[in-house]
Amino acid sequence: MNPSERYWITGAQGLIGSLLMQQIPDSIQVKVQAGQAEVIGITRDSLDLSDFDAISERWKSAPPTCVIHTAALSRVGDCNQNPDLAFHINTDLPEHLARLCQASGSRLVFFSTDLVFDGLKTEPYVETDEVKPVHVYAESKASAEDRVRHCENHLILRTSLNAGRNPSRRSGFVEEMKAAWIAGRTLDLFVDEYRCPIPASVTADGVWELALQDCRGTLHWVGSQLMSRFEIGATVAACFPELHPTVRAGTLRAYSGPPRCPHLNLDISKVSKLLSFEIPGFQEWVKQNQSQLADGD
Ligand SMILES: NC(=O)c1ccc[n+]([C@@H]2O[C@H](COP(=O)([O-])OP(=O)(O)OC[C@H]3O[C@@H](n4cnc5c(N)ncnc54)[C@H](OP(=O)(O)O)[C@@H]3O)[C@@H](O)[C@H]2O)c1
């Protein structure tokens, strides 16, 4: 049977992509079992997304009706070290997918970042605020947003720090914190730099809900609690007492390095109206779901 719905989840071995694969909604599972839908996790081994001709070839043989595009060069440091690759993967690749989606009438859900803003606004950022990227990663995502808008049926989700256990253990801020504590290092975290972290499993549930609706444009997808880096670190530390984690309070006032974004408070009222659940605050969620971060370690 030729399925009438075909979903591509790119970055299927990454933090968010792997959870999207694990949390496929029942409404789609039923269709998958009936041969009416197909969910394909795209990994680097199954399709190298830096090869645009290979993507087009694969597309021709069985075009997806919806692409949830999580694949990226997602670390700020990697992008600074290799800007050409950053723009190829983070900007040119989503543009290529947007063109394919536009030509096939498919939907494109694209992951952007809160870092498209400079963090100097004290009020919450709304979707229409002007982007002001301060480093290569942010620039590559901000440019991608413009290119993705070429596809009529697009949804751009600007997310923040996603907390979860990454099967590849190569990305995600929780894995980075744990690696530091395992190495016996104390984490220096700013008390005056703020983000709105969100559990990656909540992201996966919410993104599926949004992918299946006909909402288009740009939405903010962040946790409902603004927290300092220090508060975030202390919250994660409490999940791993066996690592004897240590966190030290630092301040941006004593910092002199590449530009940072001090206050990334994103307004989520627009997306909240489209969901069947409330987006949780990170601390409250961790209190109730500590095992989701700590399991198996
Ligand atoms: N997680 C966060 O805190 C956060 C915050 C803001 C925005 N975002 C954005 O949200 C999205 C998902 O984030 P994430 O944390 O899930 O990222 P992630 O864990 O780094 O996963 C990205 C995935 O993309 C894959 N990929 C990269 N280049 C590829 C290529 N040439 N061909 C095939 N696959 C390739 C990677 O494969 P390999 O493992 O083989 O390299 C990896 O599995 C990204 O767009 C990210 O920029 C994430």
The ligand as a Tripos MOL2 file, in Angstrom:
@<TRIPOS>MOLECULE
LIG
   48    52     1     0     0
SMALL
NO_CHARGES

@<TRIPOS>ATOM
      1 N1         18.8230   21.0280   22.2060 N.am      1 LIG1
      2 C1         18.7850   22.3310   22.4660 C.2       1 LIG1
      3 O1         19.0080   22.7570   23.6160 O.2       1 LIG1
      4 C2         18.4210   23.3040   21.3690 C.ar      1 LIG1
      5 C3         18.2530   24.6620   21.6720 C.ar      1 LIG1
      6 C4         17.8960   25.5610   20.6560 C.ar      1 LIG1
      7 C5         17.7400   25.0950   19.3570 C.ar      1 LIG1
      8 N2         17.9420   23.7680   19.0970 N.ar      1 LIG1
      9 C6         17.7950   23.2950   17.7040 C.3       1 LIG1
     10 O2         16.8980   22.1950   17.7110 O.3       1 LIG1
     11 C7         17.3100   21.2100   16.7640 C.3       1 LIG1
     12 C8         17.4870   19.8650   17.4370 C.3       1 LIG1
     13 O3         18.4630   19.9940   18.4620 O.3       1 LIG1
     14 P1         19.1530   18.7160   19.1270 P.3       1 LIG1
     15 O4         19.6420   19.1330   20.4610 O.co2     1 LIG1
     16 O5         18.2860   17.5430   18.9960 O.co2     1 LIG1
     17 O6         20.4290   18.5510   18.1710 O.3       1 LIG1
     18 P2         21.4680   17.3600   18.1820 P.3       1 LIG1
     19 O7         21.2700   16.4560   19.3440 O.co2     1 LIG1
     20 O8         22.8200   17.9760   17.9660 O.co2     1 LIG1
     21 O9         21.0550   16.5370   16.8820 O.3       1 LIG1
     22 C9         21.3190   17.0290   15.6020 C.3       1 LIG1
     23 C10        21.3830   15.8350   14.6820 C.3       1 LIG1
     24 O10        21.6420   16.3020   13.3590 O.3       1 LIG1
     25 C11        22.4110   15.3120   12.7370 C.3       1 LIG1
     26 N3         23.1520   15.7870   11.5840 N.ar      1 LIG1
     27 C12        24.0210   16.8230   11.5420 C.ar      1 LIG1
     28 N4         24.5760   16.8800   10.3160 N.ar      1 LIG1
     29 C13        24.0300   15.8780    9.5720 C.ar      1 LIG1
     30 C14        24.1980   15.4360    8.2460 C.ar      1 LIG1
     31 N5         25.0660   16.0300    7.4120 N.pl3     1 LIG1
     32 N6         23.4760   14.3800    7.8010 N.ar      1 LIG1
     33 C15        22.6140   13.7570    8.6310 C.ar      1 LIG1
     34 N7         22.4050   14.1250    9.9160 N.ar      1 LIG1
     35 C16        23.1270   15.1780   10.3770 C.ar      1 LIG1
     36 C17        23.3760   14.8670   13.8020 C.3       1 LIG1
     37 O11        23.8990   13.6340   13.4550 O.3       1 LIG1
     38 P3         25.2880   13.1210   14.1000 P.3       1 LIG1
     39 O12        24.9190   12.7410   15.5090 O.co2     1 LIG1
     40 O13        25.6600   11.9790   13.2280 O.co2     1 LIG1
     41 O14        26.2330   14.2710   14.0250 O.co2     1 LIG1
     42 C18        22.4890   14.8470   15.0430 C.3       1 LIG1
     43 O15        21.9470   13.5520   15.2590 O.3       1 LIG1
     44 C19        18.5600   21.7550   16.1150 C.3       1 LIG1
     45 O16        18.1970   22.4280   14.9390 O.3       1 LIG1
     46 C20        19.0860   22.7550   17.1150 C.3       1 LIG1
     47 O17        19.8440   23.7670   16.5040 O.3       1 LIG1
     48 C21        18.2730   22.8660   20.0650 C.ar      1 LIG1
@<TRIPOS>BOND
     1     1     2 1
     2     2     3 2
     3     2     4 1
     4     4     5 ar
     5     4    48 ar
     6     5     6 ar
     7     6     7 ar
     8     7     8 ar
     9     8     9 1
    10     8    48 ar
    11     9    10 1
    12     9    46 1
    13    10    11 1
    14    11    12 1
    15    11    44 1
    16    12    13 1
    17    13    14 1
    18    14    15 2
    19    14    16 1
    20    14    17 1
    21    17    18 1
    22    18    19 2
    23    18    20 1
    24    18    21 1
    25    21    22 1
    26    22    23 1
    27    23    24 1
    28    23    42 1
    29    24    25 1
    30    25    26 1
    31    25    36 1
    32    26    27 ar
    33    26    35 ar
    34    27    28 ar
    35    28    29 ar
    36    29    30 ar
    37    29    35 ar
    38    30    31 1
    39    30    32 ar
    40    32    33 ar
    41    33    34 ar
    42    34    35 ar
    43    36    37 1
    44    36    42 1
    45    37    38 1
    46    38    39 2
    47    38    40 1
    48    38    41 1
    49    42    43 1
    50    44    45 1
    51    44    46 1
    52    46    47 1
@<TRIPOS>SUBSTRUCTURE
     1 LIG1         1 GROUP 0 **** ****
